[in-house]
């Protein structure tokens, strides 16, 4: 091995290490799905690509519009509970009552087992 090949070896080692680094948890599925129009749901299910830490993960639900009320300001929904699945990859928001007709946005934030934080949002409509 020559001294000139050391930078190339270092570059290859860095690329291999970067490829094996843990990824951040990402949302892989939701019910209701993003941009879906659904009947009146009683729960919202968020499934992630890897196990998340329940104590520092969660979601906010906001009603962003209501039919017939053009001046309706976004209204944060309360009164639901959250539960983690046994495998730690699914967060379920259980609503006390079915959602009313309107548009909704879910803002989620999670920390994966490697403590990296990610967040995102999606919207859906209740008919």
Buried (B, 14 or more C-beta within 10 A) or exposed (E): EEEEEEEEEEEEEEEEEEEEEEEBBEBEEBBBEEEBEBEEBEBBBBBBBBBBBBEEBBBBBBBBBBEEEEEBEEBEBEEBEBEBBEEBBBBBBEBEEEBEEBBBBBBBBBBBEEEBEBEBBBBBBBE
